[in-house]
């Protein structure tokens, strides 16, 4: 294995990082201690790279705003009998620089070179840029 790769996923139903955190907190009793879980249909073919240091980057309202380290992948069966992939995530939600993304279905691989940087500790409490402004800055290479 030569490195790692991230996953990128739309955070459907959440309007903010706080919404994501509150939902995960409400579900925490169902999950492994210290972890969050997100179930998706497809199993990553690049499993070793994902588990070799990858994170799940969340797109909220059209903008990447945060990430969670992927600590495991587990096979789960839905109520419909279909096998799915549970992404086991570190409970810590790490804020990133805002990076606009167009809508897509499912998840996508995200190369480390294309991933937004984590916010510095002093900036972690800043409000994210509005989507229109974040997109304009990204077009000029200023995120």
Secondary structure, 3 states (H helix, E strand, C coil): CCCCCEEEEECCCCCCHHHHHHHHHHHHHHCCCCEEEEEECCCCCCHHHHHCCCEEEEEECCEEEEEEEEEEEEEEECCCCCEEEEEEEECCCEEEEEEECCCCCCEEEECHHHCCCECCHHHCCCCCCCHHHHHHHHHCCCC
